[in-house]
Every structure is written in structure tokens, then in C-alpha cells.
Amino acid sequence: MVRNRPYGAFPWVLPRALHTRAENARDGYGETVDLAAIDIPLCERFFTDHYGPGNALVTLTGAFDPATAERVVRRHFEPLPGRPVVTAPDNDEPAPREDRQLSVADPHAGLPAVAIGYRMPDPMTERADYLAHLVLAALLGQGRHALLRRGPAAPRGVASLSVGCGLFGLPLDTRGPDLLTLFAVYGGAGHGTQGAGGADGTGDPARVTDALDTALTALAENEVDAGLLRATTARWAAGALRELGDPSTRAQLLGLREMLFGEAELTERLPELVRGEVTAEQVSRAAARLRSSHRAVVRFAPRASETATASSAASATATASASARREAAV
């Protein structure tokens, strides 16, 4: 039921626009016709290849005695017979060489929307630049005082807007090409704006792209105010630390970063890295990099009906609320 809802093609449409390799461009669900062709022998082969002990990682969090925990883990897992491990594919590919402009007909949406995607720096070879992009995304669209939410830089006529790193707003969750994304629902008379001026119902995505370009240019040419930078990075770090307070989430993130980067400790270090090491100069460099990069701009064309408009407005509010919760957490 992911596609059968307003804006269900987001965020998967952005990788399809920016990437050329099939493993980077396809979504996480698959096409019905392909799924229907999968038989039991294929499932068994996949399980044998990818679900061996060599591909497993056990992560424990909580208050326990390490020696006792190790004995329990060994008792349950050490008897499992080993088997060859399939080498993970190399998903690297060149950055896009041109901008992509796409339109998606969305029969479930009542308000127009625009999704914008940029390639992120490699988190392994460009770690400092990657972290600067996290802060840049927060400055642009996260929190009440984000540049694209309030003030003269905010686009008019926007019902909801979110900016994040990673397809689902979770940083450092892939070794493949990652994206910085912006998603905005706009247009529709009577809907309030997060920027100045009020909604005018024009439904013009250029208002969003122009506002984004203006904000990026300003950040690239003028270093962000020191106080704003401190407040933004502190809020980001506080959200990440709150997220780690949940044992289940903590275990998942520790295991994720260990599997992908061999750095489980990165999960606990990340809040301090963002708060203490990202400088205004690095943020300006990140803004300049985005401003000069090729991007994908995808327009969502809605169905024109009162029912769809009401449904889309509710979905936009839910999407914005979910994005706000994720942004507050990371």
C-alpha cells in the first residue's frame, strides 16, 4: 500500500532519476510481475547465499554482564556451520552529468508537489563533507527556524516541506550512492505557508527550486551565522542522542554502522562529530557543491478533485509530521 497513496512514488523516483545502475535505481519493493515470477527454489538459493553466519551480526544493548552475554551468544550461534560468504556488489557509479526534469502523474494526490534530489559525498572517503551536508540539510529545512521554512528565503504557497539526508532521513544507512532530498507540497488556495506571504494557489514548482537555489547561493557566498550554526548542530545532536535512548533503535544503528562501515562506534560519535567538528566554512563548501551539482527535479501532478485535495492535504500533513519526527531524532 505504499504506491497506492498520495506521493507514493517519493522518494523512490529520485534514485531512478539520478542513478543509472539498476541496483541503485530500483525501489525497495519490486514490481508485481517480477515478484510473481519468484519460485521456492530461487528463495532457497537466496537464503543459502545471503543468510549464512558470515553475513550475520549480533548486537546487544542494555545493562548486562558482558561475559555472561558472550556465553549466551556462543551457546546459540557457535554451533551453526559456516559456509562461503557472497561478496557484496560494488554499487559505485559516476555522479550525474546533467539535470533531470521528470513529471509523475499521481492520481491519489490533490495538491501538486516537487521532489528534489542531489548526490551526497561518499561517507567513507569524504566523511567531513558528508557531515557538513547533514548540517546543511538541517539549516535548510529542519526545525522551526530553518531557512526554507521561515523568513525571506522561504518559498510562498508551501503546505509542507522537508529536507533530509538519506532516502528516509536516516544518515549513514548505505554504502551506495546516497541522496540529499527536498520534498515540498505546494499550491492550493486556502493552505497556509511555512514561508512569508501566504499561499497563492499558483502551483508553481519554480517557487521552491528558486528559493532553494537562492538559499544555497547565500550560504555558499556568506558563512552561516555562528549562533545559528551552534543552535542547529546542537539541536541535531540532541535529537540523535534522544534516538539512542531507545535500546532497540540503538541496537539497530550500532549493527547497521558496523555492517556497512566497520564502525559501530560511529553511531555514538556522530552527535559530537556534527556538533563539535562541522564548521561554517565546511557548510559553505557543501552549499557551493550542491549549487553547482546536477540534480533531479520531479513534479507530482495531482488529480483535480475536492476529495483528492482533502486526501492530499491530510497526507501532506502526515508526511510533514513524520519528517519532523525523523528530523528531530537525527
Secondary structure, DSSP 8 states (H G I E B T S, - for coil): --SSSTTTTTTTHHHHHH--SHHHHS-SS--HHHHHT--HHHHHHHHHHHSSGGG------SS--HHHHHHHHHHHHTTS----------------SS-EEEEEE-TT-SS-EEEEEEE---TTT-HHHHHHHHHHHHHHHSSTT-TTTSSTTS-TTEEEEEEEESTTS-SS--SS--EEEEEEEE--TT---SSSS-------THHHHHHHHHHHHHHHHS---HHHHHHHHHHHHHHHHHHHTSHHHHHHHHHHHHHHHS-TTHHHHHHHHHHHH--HHHHHHHHHHHHHS-EEEEEEE---SHHHHHHHHHHHHHHHHHHHHHHHH-
